[in-house]
Amino acid sequence: MGVRLEITDRETGKTAVFKKEFVSFRKTREAMKLQVDIQEMNELETFDAMIDFVVDLFEDKDLTPDYILDNLPSESGMDILTGVLEQVMGVGKDDGTGKK
């Protein structure tokens, strides 16, 4: 089950594709735990926790919290991050673009 995330770089206009071919059961558990923990968080904490999870998941030096913050659009950024979380947990069929 791979996980995929696409982000269009605002400076270059190119779409960066981040892929994780193997997602361990541990990462699935971490995603589930995050989903539970989010219930106790305020919106800003949720935002930051999701960004940190995604950065940690892909283990790519080019994918940083700042890269996500600077390049995801405000109207769909949370949907895109939620889509990654759902991919890890095997929920829905999000392809990393925020669309199902």
N, C-alpha and C positions, 0 to 999 in steps of 0.2 A: 504494500500500500504506500505509495509515495505521497509526499506533500509538496505542493507547489505554491509559489507566491510571485506575482508579477507586480512590478512597480515601475512606472514611467519616471525616468530621471528628468527633473524640471530643467536642469542646465543643458543636457545634451539632447533631450527629446527621445532618447532611446529607451526601450523597455528592458529593464533588467529582470531576468527570470532566476529565481532562487528555487532550488530543488533539494529535497531530502528524500532519497530513494528508500532508505530503511528508517522506520520510526520504531524505536524500541517500545516494549510494553511499559517500561518505566516512564517514557515521555507521555504515553497515553494516560497513565496514572497521574502524572503531574498536571496534565491538561484538565483532568476531571477534578483534581484538588483545587486548581485555580478557579474552575467554574463554581465550586462550592464556596471558596473563600471570597469570591466577588460579591456574594450576597451580603457580606459584612463590610464591604468597602464603599467609600464615596466614589464619585465619578472620576476624579483625578487619580485616585489610587488604582482604580480599575484600569484606566487608560495606561498608566505606567506599568502595571503588572502584565498586561497583555503585550505591550511592546517588549518588555524584558523577556517574556516567554518566547516570543517569536524570534528575537535575536539569538537567544540561547539555543533554540531548536535547530536553526539552520547552520549554526557554526560557520559562518562565512564572514571573513574580515571586511567585506564591502557592505554588509548589512549591519548597520549600527542604529541605536535609538535615534540619533540625529538624522540619519538617512531616511528612516521611516517618517519622522516628524516633518522633515522638509519636503518630502515627495509624495506622501499620500494625500489625496484630496480630502478636504474637511467634510464634504457631504457623504463620503463613502469609506473613509479610513477605518472607522470602527467595524463596519460590515466586513471589510477585507480582513482585518485582524481576527474577527470572530469566525470568519470562514476558514482561516488557518487552524484555529482551535478545533473547529468542527471536523476538519479533515483528519486531524490527529486522533480524534475520538471516533472517527468513522461515521459521523452524522452528516446527512445530506450529501450533496454531490458538488460542493463548491470546488472550482478549479483554481482558486487563488486570486481571482479577479474581483471577488465580492459578488459574483453572479452565480446563481444556482440553476 
